[in-house]
Amino acid sequence: MEETSAPRAQWLRGVLDMCLLALMAEAPIYGYEMAVRLGEVGLDVADGSIYPALARLRKRQLVEVERRTGGGGPARTYYRPSAAGFQMLRSWTRDWNEFATSIGSIVTRTAGKES
């Protein structure tokens, strides 16, 4: 029997970029804070996954970055969606909602049935 968290981790990898853009759309945010916010809603993501995703988003010009000095600490890099990033987030959100509805209609029909 496969570990129950394995599918969840795979699903999250598939939607991590969208989740990060959605967090940024609320307000500029830095990488560690993204990990904390995702964890607060039950999506445990390691820094080792977030920073490569942020690099992908930067390479695709979907985010803008700003370095801010901290209160006595090191400077942090804050991320926010670019105009293209906001457009992509809207598209991904629409696609995700359609996809989740389709999957939901299948699994809720069959979830109560035993094989």
Buried (B, 14 or more C-beta within 10 A) or exposed (E): EEEEEEEEEEEBEEBBBBBBBBBBBEEBBBBEBBBEBBEEEEBEBEEEBBBEBBEBBBEEEBBBBEEEEEEEEEEBBBBBBBEEBBEBBEEBBEEBEEEEEEEEEEEEEEEEEEE
